[in-house]
């Protein structure tokens, strides 16, 4: 790989960056695994407001570290927490000798050992004269991380919500904590009591009021046949028991309405209040979205009934309370926190709030009045399976009840009264993020005992029994305004003095606070990136470009947009429309008739703008969701068509979900590319030979020197092959015809497989060696090998019928597969792994194995595989059945 880069370096007269020579995949993945589960502790800046598909901060910090550091003379390293922020004598020992100076660290990075520069990861590193662009900034991760190195950062996004969220993240580091808390206290003084008065309930343990955490509602329809009111319960669960009753379940008695504890919600139970017998799991809603009338037995489609009758009525069926009076009096937790049946006082309180809302004309300007636009998420939804319009929703305000609208309007009005614009906007961030929980579009997670989150499914699914949160908040509960303000305050504290968590010998360490705050030198644009007018200006573009069908960004973000617009419409361009931009989004969107071909064309336009904005020796580094060879071909085609060559690729762990299908993704790919003036002609025959040699050489180097999975190595192999091809893009001839990038990628896949000796048995042994194997591991380990997940599934080496199970020798399905082949199809169809697992099974059952050993014979391949199985499982029976007569004969 280094040999191939030499000619490139001479051709462009440029210095190869550390990220082009190597990348510490193992170290980044080690942190990514932990950060993905605990973002609020690792980087609270990214939890101040929801944005979708955020890449992990540790990934982009590592990308920035290996991209921005090229000139040792323009790099300063400070020790985090060093008093006064003076330059640490990094690398100097007592004698003043420096073995680990920056120049040495940079020089030592290569593919086989990229970790010398990793020593700077937890340090406060600053660079001079670096300007970075992210034209698809989304949630702003790339800009936040690059700004921590002192780089000048420029960002752009088409979506105004993304622009606003990123703006506040980058301004957080310049915000005074005390001033922010004073602004919050002003809002609290103005409206907290006015809001919380409507979230009180008679405490079941005395003559006083308790705070309401959640009001639990159920939708009701009139039966189309008999007119009987039908509550739309799928079952009568309220919530799993807590504390001393954690083995029981709180359920709703359908006869008297009491919340009663039962041992098993799926079996016949008796109400503790009225003695009524019922089965809690048997509600009035069946599969297929139909209700079943308990009076006459009529079954009818719920959305059909809504179309005929209008929006369903709502009935309050339970209240979760938290009594601070009882807590302060020293009562046990199961006394001051629990569930209760609503009383007339609860109904009266809601009606009082509803009446105030209907009479508060001056508050209407603080709620959105926009209609819900039709789109792939909201209508005709193949994504969510729901059409919000079929549920009677027309405007965004229809997603809230009267008490929520009253409370939110008061809150937004109080925030609007804050004079300082930055503080007002940070409070607005807290308020709009709380809308994920303060809406009638979420239900209650009865097995976990908390409210659901609207953006958990990235779609709009009107629940049959919504949960109403306490808008302001109490001492307990999630998603309230006060809880979200706490997140914003924590984010501001972090932004002013960020820390870095890293892992040393398996243990997580947190650095002292850095003296460099986030976001010192920032410019942000909101609009179509294709209108950016930069030329030869940026040292690097670091981004996460759109990937095919992320239509959810524009459509789901409308939910936040219409509320943010209330306070921002007169402040910023982009907040003056009824919805976020659609047509200019670079995506595929069937609802707008935007096809995959449109996406390819528009992505190529974007790469053209990026190339123009980069300096001649600049780099483009981006993350990309690795999919199939076709998508790789489209990516490579777009990149190369506008004059980029791929110089490196790396697999990186990521905490991401593919929104549309819900498919879990175990890792993304980092792609590094450089502008290329011209390509050189090559025949496919000669290029194929170079690619084959590169694949073999890359694999050999990585297997000898790196602790990487086979899938990780396959991705890096692929990147090395892309590098070979991109130097000849558009000029590769086969049989007199020019090959497209897509055709070459298909060939490269085959070449890598030919260059690899890795097959099904190797992947299976790697799975055996994994601590907790999963389907994601199957996918990952198969990449770059001769094996596919389908190969393993067809041979029953894993199954997912009841969770993920490996097809070990004692797995029933795997053994049935082997027995069928042994008895039905003849021995010639058995693999060595089949034979060894068959022998292991017979030995366990006390059955003779020697006759099979004699029949099949024992060659070196069988012995080697037996040894590998014995090593990885710790079970030497695999080797003993091949040669020890004492155990192989009975």
C-alpha positions in Angstrom: 0.0 0.0 0.0 2.8 2.4 0.9 4.5 1.6 -2.5 1.4 2.6 -4.4 1.1 5.8 -2.5 4.6 6.9 -3.5 3.6 7.6 -7.2 0.5 9.5 -6.0 2.7 11.6 -3.7 5.1 12.5 -6.5 2.2 13.2 -8.9 0.5 15.7 -6.6 3.5 16.9 -4.6 1.6 16.6 -1.4 2.3 15.2 2.1 0.4 12.1 3.0 -1.7 12.7 6.1 -1.7 10.3 9.0 -5.3 9.3 8.2 -4.1 8.1 4.8 -1.3 6.0 6.3 -3.2 4.4 9.1 -6.1 4.7 11.5 -6.5 3.2 15.1 -9.6 1.3 14.4 -9.2 -0.9 17.5 -8.8 2.0 19.9 -11.7 4.0 18.3 -14.0 1.0 18.4 -13.1 0.4 22.0 -14.4 3.8 23.0 -17.3 3.9 20.5 -18.8 0.8 22.1 -19.0 2.6 25.4 -19.9 6.0 24.1 -22.7 4.7 22.0 -24.4 3.5 25.2 -23.7 6.5 27.3 -23.5 9.7 25.2 -24.7 11.9 28.1 -21.5 11.0 30.0 -19.0 11.0 27.2 -20.2 14.0 25.3 -23.3 15.7 26.8 -23.1 18.4 24.1 -24.8 16.0 21.7 -27.7 15.3 24.1 -28.9 18.9 24.4 -31.4 18.3 21.5 -32.4 15.4 19.3 -31.0 15.0 15.9 -31.0 11.9 13.8 -28.1 9.6 12.9 -25.5 11.4 14.9 -22.1 9.9 14.4 -20.2 9.3 17.6 -18.0 12.1 18.9 -15.0 9.8 19.5 -15.1 8.8 15.8 -14.9 12.4 14.6 -12.3 13.4 17.2 -10.1 10.6 15.9 -10.7 11.6 12.3 -9.9 15.2 13.2 -6.7 14.2 15.0 -5.4 12.1 12.1 -6.5 14.7 9.5 -5.5 18.1 11.0 -2.1 17.1 12.2 0.4 17.3 9.4 2.9 20.1 10.3 4.6 19.6 13.7 5.6 23.3 13.7 1.9 24.2 13.8 0.8 21.8 16.5 0.6 22.7 20.2 -0.1 20.1 22.9 -1.5 21.2 26.3 -2.0 19.0 29.3 -5.8 19.0 30.2 -6.3 20.8 33.6 -2.8 22.2 33.6 -3.0 25.3 35.8 -3.0 28.5 33.7 -3.3 26.6 30.5 0.5 26.7 29.9 2.0 24.4 27.3 2.9 21.1 28.9 6.4 19.7 28.4 4.9 16.8 26.5 7.4 14.0 25.9 10.2 15.7 27.9 11.8 13.5 30.5 13.9 14.8 33.5 16.9 15.3 31.3 15.0 17.4 28.8 15.1 14.7 26.1 12.0 14.3 24.0 11.4 10.8 22.5 7.7 11.5 21.8 7.7 14.8 20.0 4.9 15.5 17.6 7.1 15.1 14.5 8.1 11.7 15.7 4.5 10.7 16.4 3.4 11.8 13.0 6.2 10.0 11.2 5.6 6.7 12.9 1.9 6.3 11.8 1.4 3.6 9.2 -1.1 0.9 8.3 0.5 -1.8 10.4 1.0 0.4 13.5 -1.2 3.5 13.5 -1.3 4.1 17.2 1.6 6.4 17.9 -0.6 9.5 17.3 -3.3 8.0 19.5 -1.2 9.1 22.5 -2.5 12.7 21.7 -6.2 11.6 21.8 -6.8 12.6 25.4 -4.5 15.7 25.2 -5.6 19.3 24.5 -4.2 19.5 21.0 -4.4 22.7 19.0 -3.5 23.3 15.4 -2.8 26.5 13.4 -4.1 27.7 10.1 -6.6 24.9 9.5 -10.0 25.6 7.9 -12.6 22.8 7.9 -15.9 22.5 6.0 -18.9 20.3 6.6 -21.5 20.9 3.9 -23.9 18.3 5.4 -23.4 19.1 9.1 -26.6 17.6 10.5 -26.2 17.4 14.2 -22.8 19.1 14.0 -20.5 16.4 15.3 -17.7 17.0 12.8 -17.7 20.8 13.5 -17.8 20.4 17.3 -14.9 18.0 17.3 -12.8 20.0 14.8 -13.4 23.2 16.7 -11.8 21.6 19.8 -8.5 21.5 17.9 -8.7 25.2 17.3 -9.6 24.9 13.6 -11.8 27.4 11.9 -15.0 25.5 11.0 -17.6 26.3 8.5 -20.9 24.3 8.4 -24.0 24.1 6.3 -27.2 22.2 6.3 -30.4 22.5 4.3 -32.6 21.7 7.4 -33.2 24.7 9.6 -33.6 22.5 12.7 -30.2 20.9 12.1 -28.8 24.4 11.6 -30.3 25.7 14.8 -29.3 22.7 17.0 -25.7 22.9 15.7 -25.6 26.7 16.2 -26.5 26.3 19.9 -24.0 23.5 20.4 -21.2 25.7 19.0 -22.4 28.7 21.0 -22.6 26.8 24.2 -18.9 27.1 24.9 -19.3 30.9 25.0 -22.3 30.9 27.4 -22.1 32.0 31.0 -23.5 29.3 33.3 -24.8 31.7 35.9 -26.5 33.8 33.4 -28.2 30.7 31.9 -29.4 29.6 35.4 -30.7 33.1 36.0 -32.7 33.0 32.8 -34.2 29.6 33.8 -35.1 31.0 37.2 -36.9 33.9 35.5 -39.0 31.5 33.5 -39.6 29.4 36.6 -40.8 32.4 38.5 -43.1 33.5 35.6 -44.9 30.2 34.8 -43.8 27.2 36.9 -46.6 27.5 39.4 -49.2 28.3 36.6 -48.2 25.1 34.8 -47.7 22.7 37.8 -51.1 23.6 39.3 -52.6 21.5 36.6 -50.5 18.5 37.4 -51.7 17.7 40.9 -53.8 14.8 42.2 -55.3 13.9 45.6 -52.6 11.8 47.3 -54.0 8.3 48.2 -52.1 8.4 51.5 -53.5 11.6 53.1 -55.4 14.8 52.9 -53.0 16.6 50.6 -52.0 16.9 46.9 -49.3 14.8 45.1 -47.6 15.7 41.9 -48.7 14.0 38.7 -45.9 12.4 36.8 -48.0 10.9 34.0 -51.7 11.0 33.2 -52.6 7.8 31.3 -55.3 8.1 28.7 -57.2 5.6 26.5 -58.9 6.3 23.2 -62.6 5.3 22.9 -64.9 4.8 20.0 -68.6 4.0 19.7 -69.4 0.6 18.3 -70.8 1.0 14.8 -73.4 -1.8 15.5 -74.7 -1.2 19.0 -73.3 2.2 20.0 -71.5 0.8 23.1 -68.4 2.8 24.1 -65.3 0.7 23.4 -62.1 1.6 25.1 -59.2 0.7 22.8 -57.1 -1.4 25.1 -55.0 -4.2 23.6 -54.7 -5.5 27.2 -55.2 -4.0 30.6 -51.7 -3.6 31.8 -50.8 -0.3 33.5 -47.3 -1.0 34.7 -45.0 -3.6 36.1 -44.9 -3.6 39.9 -42.1 -1.8 41.7 -40.0 -2.3 44.9 -41.5 -5.0 47.0 -44.1 -5.8 44.3 -41.6 -6.1 41.4 -42.8 -9.6 40.7 -46.4 -8.4 40.2 -48.2 -6.2 37.7 -50.5 -3.2 38.0 -53.5 -3.8 35.8 -56.8 -1.9 35.2 -60.0 -3.6 36.2 -62.3 -3.3 33.2 -65.4 -3.4 35.5 -64.7 -0.8 38.2 -61.7 1.0 36.8 -59.4 0.4 39.8 -55.7 -0.1 39.4 -55.1 -3.4 41.0 -52.0 -5.6 41.6 -52.1 -9.1 40.2 -49.5 -11.9 40.1 -49.7 -12.6 36.4 -51.3 -10.3 33.8 -51.7 -13.1 31.3 -53.8 -15.3 33.5 -57.2 -15.2 35.2 -57.1 -12.5 37.9 -59.5 -10.9 40.4 -59.8 -7.2 41.1 -58.8 -6.4 44.7 -61.4 -3.7 44.9 -64.6 -5.1 43.4 -63.8 -8.8 43.1 -64.4 -8.9 39.3 -62.7 -11.8 37.6 -61.0 -11.1 34.2 -57.9 -11.9 32.1 -55.8 -8.7 31.8 -54.2 -9.8 28.6 -57.6 -9.9 26.8 -58.4 -6.3 25.7 -60.7 -5.0 23.1 -58.2 -4.5 20.2 -57.2 -7.4 18.0 -54.5 -7.8 15.4 -55.0 -6.0 12.2 -56.1 -2.8 13.8 -59.7 -3.8 14.7 -61.7 -3.3 17.8 -63.9 -6.0 19.3 -67.0 -4.7 21.0 -67.4 -6.3 24.5 -71.1 -5.7 24.3 -72.2 -7.1 20.9 -69.0 -8.8 19.6 -68.8 -6.5 16.5 -65.3 -6.4 15.0 -64.5 -3.3 13.0 -61.4 -1.4 11.7 -60.3 1.4 14.1 -59.2 3.8 11.4 -62.4 3.1 9.4 -64.5 4.0 12.5 -62.4 7.2 13.0 -63.2 8.2 9.4 -66.9 7.7 10.1 -67.1 9.2 13.6 -64.2 11.7 13.8 -61.4 11.8 16.3 -61.8 9.3 19.2 -62.7 10.5 22.6 -60.1 10.2 25.4 -60.7 8.8 28.9 -58.2 9.2 31.8 -57.7 5.7 33.1 -54.8 5.9 35.5 -52.4 8.4 37.1 -48.8 7.9 38.2 -48.2 10.2 41.1 -45.1 11.4 43.1 -45.9 12.9 46.5 -43.1 15.2 47.8 -45.1 15.7 51.0 -45.0 12.0 51.8 -41.3 11.8 50.7 -40.3 14.7 53.0 -42.2 13.1 55.8 -40.0 10.0 55.5 -42.4 7.6 54.0 -41.1 4.6 52.0 -40.8 5.0 48.2 -43.7 2.6 47.4 -45.9 5.0 49.4 -44.9 8.3 47.8 -44.6 7.0 44.2 -47.2 4.8 42.5 -50.3 4.4 40.4 -53.9 5.3 41.2 -57.4 5.3 39.8 -58.4 8.8 38.6 -60.8 10.7 40.8 -63.4 13.3 39.9 -60.9 16.0 41.1 -58.5 14.8 38.3 -61.3 15.1 35.7 -62.3 18.5 37.0 -58.7 19.8 36.9 -58.3 18.8 33.3 -61.6 20.5 32.4 -60.4 23.6 34.2 -57.2 23.7 32.2 -59.2 23.1 29.0 -61.5 26.0 29.8 -58.6 28.3 30.5 -57.0 27.3 27.2 -60.1 27.9 25.2 -60.5 31.4 26.7 -56.8 32.3 26.4 -56.7 33.9 23.0 -53.5 35.7 23.6 -51.6 32.4 24.1 -52.6 31.0 20.7 -49.7 32.8 19.0 -47.3 30.5 21.0 -48.5 27.3 19.5 -48.0 26.1 15.9 -51.0 26.7 13.5 -49.4 24.9 10.5 -51.1 21.9 9.0 -49.3 18.5 8.9 -47.8 18.2 5.4 -48.4 15.0 3.5 -45.2 12.9 3.1 -43.7 9.4 3.1 -43.8 9.4 6.9 -47.1 11.1 7.6 -49.2 9.7 4.8 -49.2 6.5 2.6 -46.7 5.4 5.1 -44.8 2.3 4.1 -42.3 3.3 6.7 -44.4 3.4 9.9 -47.5 1.5 8.7 -49.5 4.5 9.9 -51.2 7.4 8.2 -51.7 10.2 10.7 -54.6 11.6 8.7 -56.5 8.4 9.1 -56.3 9.0 12.9 -58.0 12.3 12.6 -54.9 14.5 12.8 -54.8 17.5 10.6 -52.6 20.2 12.3 -49.5 19.8 14.4 -51.4 21.1 17.4 -53.7 18.1 17.1 -50.9 16.0 18.5 -51.4 17.6 22.0 -54.3 17.9 24.4 -55.7 21.2 25.7 -53.7 21.1 29.0 -50.4 20.5 27.1 -51.1 23.3 24.7 -51.9 25.7 27.6 -48.8 24.7 29.5 -46.5 24.8 26.4 -47.9 28.2 25.3 -47.2 29.7 28.7 -43.7 28.2 28.7 -42.9 29.5 25.2 -44.3 32.9 26.1 -42.1 33.1 29.2 -39.0 32.0 27.2 -39.8 34.7 24.6 -39.6 37.3 27.4 -35.9 36.5 28.0 -34.0 39.5 26.7 -30.6 37.8 25.9 -31.0 36.1 22.5 -28.5 33.3 23.2 -30.1 32.4 26.6 -33.5 32.5 25.1 -32.5 30.1 22.3 -30.9 27.7 24.8 -34.1 27.6 26.8 -36.0 27.1 23.5 -33.7 24.1 22.8 -34.7 22.6 26.1 -38.4 23.3 25.5 -38.5 21.8 22.0 -36.5 18.8 22.9 -39.0 18.1 25.7 -41.7 17.9 23.0 -40.4 14.3 22.3 -42.1 13.4 25.6 -44.8 16.2 26.0 -47.3 15.1 23.3 -50.2 12.7 23.0 -48.3 10.9 20.3 -46.4 8.8 22.9 -47.5 6.0 25.1 -46.3 4.6 28.5 -43.7 1.9 28.6 -45.5 -0.4 31.0 -42.7 -2.9 31.5 -40.1 -0.2 32.3 -42.3 2.3 34.1 -41.7 5.4 32.1 -43.0 7.5 29.2 -42.1 6.7 25.7 -40.1 8.9 23.3 -41.7 10.2 20.1 -38.4 9.9 18.1 -37.7 6.4 19.3 -39.3 5.0 16.1 -38.5 8.0 13.9 -42.1 8.1 12.6 -45.5 9.2 13.8 -47.5 6.3 15.3 -50.6 7.6 17.1 -50.9 5.4 20.2 -54.2 3.9 21.3 -53.5 4.9 24.9 -51.4 8.0 25.1 -49.4 9.1 28.1 -49.5 12.8 29.2 -46.3 14.0 30.8 -45.9 16.7 33.4 -44.8 19.6 31.2 -42.8 21.5 33.8 -41.7 18.5 35.8 -41.5 17.2 39.3 -38.8 15.5 41.4 -39.1 12.3 39.2 -39.9 11.6 35.6 -38.2 12.0 32.2 -38.6 14.3 29.3 -40.0 17.3 31.3 -38.9 20.9 30.6 -36.8 21.0 33.8 -35.1 17.6 32.9 -34.3 18.9 29.5 -33.0 22.2 30.9 -30.6 20.1 33.1 -29.3 18.5 30.0 -28.7 21.8 28.3 -26.9 23.2 31.4 -24.7 20.1 31.5 -24.0 20.5 27.8 -23.0 24.2 28.4 -20.7 23.1 31.2 -19.0 20.5 29.0 -18.7 22.9 26.1 -16.9 25.5 28.2 -14.4 22.9 29.5 -14.7 19.7 27.6 -13.1 16.5 28.9 -12.1 13.4 27.1 -12.8 9.8 28.1 -10.4 7.2 26.9 -9.5 3.6 27.8 -6.3 2.5 29.4 -5.8 -1.3 30.0 -9.5 -1.8 29.7 -10.4 0.8 32.2 -12.2 4.1 31.2 -10.3 7.2 32.3 -11.6 10.8 32.1 -9.2 13.6 31.5 -9.1 16.9 33.4 -11.1 19.7 31.7 -9.6 21.1 28.6 -8.9 24.9 28.5 -10.0 25.1 24.9 -13.8 25.6 24.7 -16.0 24.4 21.9 -16.8 26.7 19.0 -14.4 29.6 19.0 -14.2 30.3 15.3 -17.4 29.2 13.5 -19.4 30.2 10.5 -22.7 28.4 9.8 -24.9 28.5 6.7 -28.5 27.3 6.2 -29.5 26.3 2.7 -28.7 24.0 -0.2 -25.0 23.1 -0.1 -24.9 23.3 -3.9 -25.2 27.1 -3.5 -22.0 27.4 -1.4 -19.5 29.6 -3.2 -16.1 28.6 -1.9 -13.1 27.9 -4.0 -9.6 26.6 -3.0 -10.3 27.6 0.6 -10.5 24.5 2.9 -7.8 22.2 4.1 -10.3 19.4 4.7 -13.9 18.6 4.3 -15.1 16.3 7.1 -18.7 15.2 6.7 -21.4 12.6 6.8 -23.2 12.9 3.5 -26.8 11.9 3.0 -27.5 8.2 2.3 -30.3 7.3 0.0 -33.6 7.3 1.9 -33.1 9.5 4.9 -36.3 11.3 4.1 -37.0 11.1 7.8 -34.8 14.2 8.4 -37.0 16.7 6.6 -40.3 15.1 7.6 -39.9 14.2 11.2 -37.9 17.4 12.0 -41.0 19.4 11.0 -42.3 18.4 14.4 -39.6 20.5 16.1 -39.5 23.2 13.3 -43.1 24.5 13.7 -42.5 25.1 17.4 -39.0 26.6 17.0 -40.4 28.8 14.3 -42.6 30.6 16.9 -39.7 32.3 18.4 -37.2 32.3 15.5 -39.3 33.4 12.5 -38.3 37.0 12.8 -34.7 36.2 13.7 -33.4 34.0 11.0 -34.0 33.2 7.4 -35.2 29.6 6.9 -37.8 29.8 9.7 -40.4 31.6 7.5 -42.0 28.6 5.8 -44.7 26.1 6.9 -42.3 23.2 6.7 -38.6 22.3 6.3 -37.2 22.0 2.7 -38.1 18.9 0.7 -37.3 19.3 -2.9 -33.6 20.2 -2.5 -32.9 17.3 -0.1 -30.4 14.9 -1.7 -32.3 11.7 -1.0 -34.5 9.2 -2.6 -38.2 9.9 -1.8 -40.9 8.1 -3.6 -43.5 10.5 -2.3 -41.7 13.3 -4.2 -40.9 11.0 -7.1 -37.1 11.4 -6.3 -35.4 8.2 -7.5 -32.1 6.5 -6.9 -30.9 8.0 -10.2 -31.7 11.5 -8.9 -29.8 10.7 -5.7 -26.7 9.7 -7.7 -26.8 12.7 -9.9 -27.3 15.1 -6.9 -24.6 13.5 -4.9 -22.2 14.0 -7.8 -23.2 17.7 -7.9 -22.4 17.8 -4.2 -18.9 16.3 -4.6 -18.3 18.8 -7.4 -19.0 21.7 -4.9 -16.7 20.0 -2.3 -13.9 19.6 -4.8 -14.1 23.2 -5.8 -14.1 24.3 -2.1 -11.0 22.3 -1.3 -7.4 23.4 -1.7 -5.4 21.5 -4.3 -3.9 19.3 -1.6 -7.0 19.2 0.6 -8.7 16.0 1.8 -12.3 14.8 1.8 -13.0 12.5 4.7 -16.6 11.2 5.3 -18.4 8.4 6.9 -20.6 6.1 4.8 -23.0 3.4 5.7 -21.5 0.3 4.2 -24.0 -1.7 2.2 -23.8 -3.9 -0.9 -21.4 -3.7 -3.8 -23.9 -1.7 -5.9 -24.0 1.2 -3.4 -20.2 1.1 -3.3 -20.1 1.3 -7.1 -22.5 4.3 -7.1 -20.4 6.0 -4.4 -17.1 5.4 -6.2 -18.6 6.4 -9.6 -19.8 9.8 -8.1 -16.5 10.4 -6.4 -14.3 9.6 -9.3 -16.4 11.3 -11.9 -15.8 14.7 -10.3 -12.0 14.1 -9.9 -11.4 12.4 -6.5 -9.2 9.4 -5.8 -9.9 7.2 -2.8 -6.8 7.1 -0.6 -8.0 5.0 2.4 -11.1 3.4 3.9 -11.6 2.1 7.5 -14.4 0.4 9.3 -15.7 2.1 12.4 -18.2 1.1 15.0 -21.3 3.3 15.2 -24.5 3.5 17.3 -26.8 3.9 14.3 -30.1 2.5 13.1 -31.2 2.3 9.5 -34.4 4.3 10.0 -36.6 3.0 7.3 -36.2 -0.7 7.9 -35.1 -0.6 11.5 -32.0 -2.8 10.6 -29.3 -2.6 13.2 -25.9 -1.5 11.7 -22.7 -2.6 13.5 -20.3 -0.3 11.8 -19.9 2.5 9.2 -17.0 3.2 6.9 -14.6 6.1 6.9 -13.6 7.1 3.4 -10.6 9.3 2.7 -10.3 10.9 -0.8 -8.1 13.6 -2.5 -8.6 15.8 -5.5 -7.0 14.2 -8.6 -5.9 16.3 -11.6 -6.0 13.5 -14.1 -6.1 9.7 -14.4 -3.8 7.4 -16.3 -5.0 4.8 -18.9 -4.8 1.1 -17.9 -5.9 -2.2 -19.3 -8.2 -4.2 -17.1 -5.8 -7.1 -17.3 -2.9 -5.1 -15.8 -5.1 -3.3 -13.3 -6.6 -6.6 -12.2 -3.2 -7.9 -11.5 -2.3 -4.8 -9.4 -5.6 -5.0 -7.5 -5.1 -8.7 -6.7 -1.6 -8.1 -5.5 -2.7 -5.1 -3.4 -5.5 -7.2 -1.8 -3.2 -10.0 -0.9 -0.5 -7.6 0.4 -2.9 -5.6 2.5 -4.5 -8.7 4.1 -1.1 -10.2 4.9 0.1 -6.9 6.5 -3.0 -6.5 8.6 -3.3 -10.1 9.7 0.3 -10.0 10.9 0.2 -6.7 12.7 -3.3 -5.7 13.7 -6.0 -7.0 16.1 -8.8 -6.7 13.5 -11.7 -8.9 12.6 -11.8 -10.5 9.1 -14.6 -8.1 8.2 -12.6 -5.1 9.2 -9.6 -6.3 7.2 -11.9 -6.9 4.2 -13.0 -3.2 4.3 -9.5 -2.0 4.4 -8.6 -4.4 1.6 -11.5 -2.9 -0.4 -10.2 0.6 0.2 -6.7 -0.3 -1.0 -8.3 -1.7 -4.2 -10.4 1.4 -4.7 -7.2 3.4 -4.4 -5.7 1.4 -7.2 -8.7 1.8 -9.4 -9.4 5.5 -8.8 -6.0 6.5 -10.3 -7.3 5.1 -13.6 -11.0 6.0 -13.4 -12.6 6.4 -16.8 -9.7 5.0 -18.6 -9.8 1.3 -17.8 -10.3 -0.7 -20.9 -11.5 -4.3 -21.3 -12.1 -5.8 -24.7 -12.0 -2.3 -26.2 -14.7 -1.0 -23.9 -14.3 1.5 -21.0 -15.3 -0.1 -17.7 -17.6 1.8 -15.3 -16.8 2.1 -11.6 -19.8 -0.1 -10.8 -18.4 -2.9 -13.1 -15.0 -2.6 -11.5 -16.4 -2.8 -7.9 -18.2 -6.0 -8.8 -14.9 -7.4 -10.1 -13.0 -6.1 -7.0 -15.4 -8.1 -4.8 -14.6 -11.2 -6.7 -10.8 -10.5 -6.6 -10.9 -10.0 -2.8 -12.7 -13.3 -2.5 -10.1 -15.0 -4.7 -7.3 -13.4 -2.8 -8.8 -14.8 0.4 -8.7 -18.4 1.7 -11.3 -17.6 4.3 -14.6 -19.6 4.2 -17.5 -20.7 6.2 -15.5 -22.8 8.7 -13.2 -19.8 9.4 -16.1 -17.5 10.1 -17.8 -20.0 12.3 -14.7 -20.5 14.4 -14.4 -16.7 14.8 -18.0 -16.6 15.9 -17.2 -19.4 18.5 -14.4 -17.1 19.7 -16.7 -14.1 20.1 -17.8 -13.4 23.7 -21.5 -12.8 22.8 -22.0 -13.5 19.1 -24.9 -11.9 17.3 -26.3 -11.6 13.8 -24.3 -8.4 13.4 -21.2 -10.4 14.0 -22.1 -12.8 11.3 -22.5 -9.9 8.8 -19.3 -8.3 9.9 -17.1 -11.5 9.9 -18.4 -12.5 6.5 -17.4 -9.3 4.8 -14.3 -9.8 2.7 -14.5 -13.6 2.8 -15.8 -16.4 0.7 -18.6 -16.9 3.2 -22.0 -15.2 3.3 -24.5 -15.1 6.1 -26.8 -17.1 3.8 -24.2 -19.9 3.6 -24.1 -20.1 7.4 -27.8 -20.0 7.7 -28.5 -22.7 5.1 -26.1 -25.0 6.9 -27.7 -24.2 10.2 -24.5 -22.8 11.6 -26.7 -20.2 13.2 -30.5 -19.6 13.5 -32.7 -16.8 14.8 -35.9 -18.7 15.4 -35.7 -18.1 19.2 -33.1 -15.4 19.5 -29.6 -15.8 18.0 -28.2 -19.3 18.4 -24.9 -20.7 17.0 -25.1 -24.1 15.3 -22.7 -25.9 17.7 -22.5 -29.7 17.8 -25.2 -29.9 20.5 -27.6 -27.5 18.7 -30.7 -29.4 17.8 -31.2 -27.8 14.4 -27.6 -28.0 13.4 -27.4 -31.7 14.3 -30.6 -32.5 12.5 -29.1 -30.9 9.4 -25.9 -33.0 9.7 -27.9 -36.2 10.4 -30.0 -35.7 7.3 -27.0 -35.2 5.1 -25.2 -38.2 6.6 -28.2 -40.6 6.3 -29.9 -39.2 3.2 -27.5 -37.7 0.7 -24.3 -39.6 1.2 -21.0 -38.7 2.8 -19.7 -36.8 -0.2 -21.8 -33.8 0.8 -20.3 -33.5 4.3 -17.8 -30.7 5.1 -15.0 -31.3 7.5 -17.0 -29.2 10.1 -20.0 -31.4 9.5 -17.9 -34.5 10.1 -16.3 -33.2 13.3 -19.6 -32.1 14.8 -21.2 -35.4 13.9 -18.4 -37.3 15.6 -18.6 -35.0 18.7 -22.3 -35.6 19.0 -22.0 -39.4 18.7 -19.3 -39.5 21.3 -21.5 -37.5 23.7 -24.3 -40.0 23.1 -21.9 -43.0 23.8 -22.2 -44.2 20.2 -19.3 -45.7 18.1 -17.3 -43.2 16.0 -14.4 -45.3 14.8 -16.3 -46.8 11.8 -16.9 -43.3 10.5 -13.3 -42.2 11.1 -12.1 -45.2 9.1 -14.7 -44.7 6.4 -13.9 -41.0 5.9 -10.1 -41.1 6.6 -8.2 -38.4 8.5 -6.2 -35.9 6.4 -4.3 -32.8 7.5 -7.2 -30.5 6.8 -9.5 -32.5 9.1 -6.8 -32.7 11.9 -6.1 -28.9 11.6 -9.8 -28.0 11.9 -10.2 -30.4 14.9 -7.3 -28.6 16.6 -8.7 -25.2 15.9 -12.1 -26.2 17.3 -10.5 -27.7 20.4 -8.5 -24.5 20.9 -11.4 -22.1 20.6 -13.8 -24.2 22.7 -11.5 -25.7 25.2 -12.9 -29.1 24.3 -10.2 -31.6 23.2 -12.8 -34.2 22.3 -12.6 -32.9 18.7 -9.0 -34.1 18.4 -9.3 -37.2 20.5 -12.1 -38.7 18.4 -9.8 -38.7 15.4 -7.0 -40.7 17.0 -7.5 -42.2 20.5 -8.9 -45.8 20.2 -9.8 -45.7 23.9 -12.6 -43.2 23.4 -13.5 -43.8 19.7 -14.5 -47.4 20.1 -17.3 -48.8 22.1 
